[in-house]
Amino acid sequence: MNYARTTLTLDPDILKEAKKLAADEKKPLKGVIEAALKNYLEQKVKTKKLTLADFPAFNLGRVNEKLINRENLYGDYLDRKFPPISKK
């Protein structure tokens, strides 16, 4: 399974709570945050039938300091790789 790398900016209060939870559970901070984010996203996707593309943090990235839309980038790739069949 391939994973994408991203930068996550947390509210200072949430980060403080995550650090406390990580210390209490004797787990790495990264693991605690990843588990919480995964649980949150799974609940949102189940209740609202959303995809990760509906979450801006997962849909946007930076390439050469320019903001890109990953969904559009992937769509462009698919269009080049598998061009749509034209109707004649």
Residue frames as qw, qx, qy, qz and C-alpha x, y, z in Angstrom:
[[0.000, 0.890, 0.455, 0.000, 0.00, 0.00, 0.00],
 [0.415, 0.339, -0.012, 0.844, 1.36, 3.42, -0.93],
 [0.270, -0.775, -0.435, 0.370, 1.05, 6.28, 1.50],
 [0.293, 0.766, 0.092, 0.564, 1.19, 9.97, 0.67],
 [0.464, -0.242, -0.375, 0.765, 3.23, 12.32, 2.81],
 [0.056, -0.797, -0.312, -0.514, 1.59, 15.46, 4.02],
 [0.207, 0.131, -0.472, 0.847, 2.11, 18.17, 6.60],
 [0.374, -0.666, -0.625, -0.159, -0.57, 18.46, 9.22],
 [0.065, 0.345, -0.306, 0.885, -1.00, 21.67, 11.20],
 [0.425, -0.516, -0.740, 0.075, -2.80, 21.17, 14.49],
 [0.301, -0.833, -0.057, -0.460, -4.43, 23.67, 16.77],
 [0.165, 0.506, -0.669, 0.520, -2.07, 24.19, 19.76],
 [0.612, -0.279, 0.447, -0.589, -4.72, 22.93, 22.22],
 [0.960, 0.154, -0.066, -0.225, -5.27, 19.75, 20.21],
 [0.614, 0.497, -0.543, 0.285, -1.52, 19.19, 19.96],
 [0.186, -0.485, 0.616, -0.592, -1.20, 19.62, 23.72],
 [0.824, -0.112, 0.303, -0.465, -3.94, 17.02, 24.31],
 [0.898, 0.349, -0.266, -0.044, -2.34, 14.65, 21.79],
 [0.330, 0.547, -0.645, 0.419, 1.03, 14.94, 23.54],
 [0.469, -0.354, 0.558, -0.586, -0.63, 14.23, 26.90],
 [0.929, 0.088, 0.101, -0.345, -2.46, 11.20, 25.47],
 [0.741, 0.479, -0.453, 0.125, 0.74, 9.90, 23.86],
 [0.055, 0.507, -0.690, 0.513, 2.58, 10.18, 27.17],
 [0.671, -0.208, 0.434, -0.564, -0.26, 8.51, 29.09],
 [0.953, 0.201, 0.083, -0.212, -0.46, 5.61, 26.64],
 [0.498, -0.534, 0.586, 0.352, 3.33, 5.44, 26.17],
 [0.692, 0.474, 0.483, 0.252, 2.90, 5.63, 22.39],
 [0.371, -0.043, 0.243, 0.895, 4.64, 7.87, 19.84],
 [0.215, 0.523, 0.212, -0.797, 2.90, 11.18, 19.18],
 [0.270, 0.275, -0.600, -0.701, 2.78, 10.49, 15.44],
 [0.182, -0.158, -0.963, -0.125, 0.93, 7.21, 16.02],
 [0.051, 0.494, 0.666, -0.557, -1.63, 8.82, 18.33],
 [0.253, 0.511, -0.065, -0.819, -2.36, 11.61, 15.84],
 [0.254, 0.170, -0.778, -0.549, -2.55, 9.20, 12.88],
 [0.089, -0.291, -0.948, 0.099, -4.97, 6.91, 14.76],
 [0.133, 0.557, 0.468, -0.673, -7.19, 9.83, 15.77],
 [0.265, 0.454, -0.325, -0.786, -7.22, 11.24, 12.24],
 [0.195, 0.026, -0.913, -0.357, -7.95, 7.82, 10.73],
 [0.001, -0.424, -0.853, 0.305, -10.86, 7.26, 13.14],
 [0.185, 0.566, 0.201, -0.778, -12.24, 10.73, 12.45],
 [0.272, 0.359, -0.539, -0.712, -12.05, 10.35, 8.68],
 [0.122, -0.115, -0.972, -0.165, -13.56, 6.87, 8.73],
 [0.096, 0.523, 0.700, -0.476, -16.53, 8.17, 10.72],
 [0.235, 0.567, -0.051, -0.788, -17.01, 11.14, 8.37],
 [0.211, 0.226, -0.766, -0.564, -16.78, 8.96, 5.28],
 [0.050, -0.262, -0.963, 0.037, -19.30, 6.46, 6.67],
 [0.107, 0.590, 0.587, -0.544, -21.84, 9.04, 7.79],
 [0.280, 0.731, 0.009, -0.622, -21.68, 11.40, 4.83],
 [0.828, 0.362, 0.381, 0.193, -20.42, 9.07, 2.09],
 [0.129, 0.940, -0.263, -0.175, -17.42, 11.30, 1.46],
 [0.896, 0.230, -0.099, 0.366, -14.07, 10.47, -0.07],
 [0.592, -0.441, -0.038, 0.673, -10.66, 11.78, 0.92],
 [0.305, 0.338, 0.335, 0.825, -10.91, 14.21, -2.00],
 [0.247, -0.811, -0.406, -0.341, -13.64, 16.00, -0.02],
 [0.586, -0.734, -0.087, 0.333, -11.10, 16.92, 2.65],
 [0.336, 0.924, -0.161, 0.080, -8.95, 19.86, 1.48],
 [0.387, -0.732, 0.558, 0.049, -5.96, 18.80, 3.53],
 [0.697, -0.066, 0.690, 0.185, -5.77, 15.54, 1.57],
 [0.618, 0.669, 0.399, 0.107, -6.72, 17.04, -1.75],
 [0.231, 0.957, -0.147, 0.097, -4.20, 19.88, -1.84],
 [0.833, -0.276, 0.098, 0.469, -0.46, 19.69, -1.95],
 [0.039, 0.917, -0.226, -0.326, 2.51, 21.82, -2.88],
 [0.836, 0.194, 0.278, 0.431, 4.75, 21.24, -5.88],
 [0.473, 0.254, 0.084, 0.839, 7.56, 23.74, -6.39],
 [0.060, -0.260, -0.373, 0.888, 5.83, 26.09, -3.93],
 [0.399, -0.053, -0.340, -0.850, 2.65, 26.11, -6.03],
 [0.537, 0.048, 0.655, -0.530, -0.60, 24.81, -4.61],
 [0.306, 0.097, -0.787, -0.527, -1.96, 21.91, -6.64],
 [0.767, -0.056, 0.233, -0.595, -5.22, 20.03, -6.54],
 [0.258, -0.284, 0.918, 0.100, -4.34, 16.34, -6.37],
 [0.601, 0.397, 0.654, -0.231, -7.74, 15.22, -7.59],
 [0.518, 0.803, -0.045, -0.293, -7.37, 17.31, -10.76],
 [0.007, 0.666, -0.720, -0.195, -3.78, 16.17, -11.16],
 [0.431, -0.045, 0.901, -0.025, -4.84, 12.53, -10.97],
 [0.600, 0.609, 0.437, -0.279, -7.75, 13.17, -13.32],
 [0.340, 0.819, -0.342, -0.313, -5.36, 14.79, -15.81],
 [0.189, -0.435, 0.872, 0.123, -3.08, 11.78, -15.54],
 [0.547, 0.243, 0.791, -0.130, -5.97, 9.40, -16.23],
 [0.539, 0.759, 0.145, -0.336, -7.09, 11.49, -19.20],
 [0.205, 0.735, -0.594, -0.256, -3.58, 11.25, -20.68],
 [0.262, -0.270, 0.927, -0.008, -3.11, 7.57, -19.83],
 [0.245, 0.372, 0.892, 0.077, -6.59, 6.48, -20.91],
 [0.127, 0.074, -0.186, -0.972, -8.01, 9.12, -23.25],
 [0.534, 0.332, 0.538, -0.561, -11.81, 9.32, -23.32],
 [0.375, 0.266, 0.789, 0.408, -13.48, 7.65, -26.27],
 [0.171, 0.264, -0.093, -0.945, -14.74, 10.33, -28.60],
 [0.522, 0.480, 0.662, -0.243, -18.28, 10.11, -29.95],
 [0.038, -0.238, 0.540, 0.806, -18.49, 10.30, -33.72]]
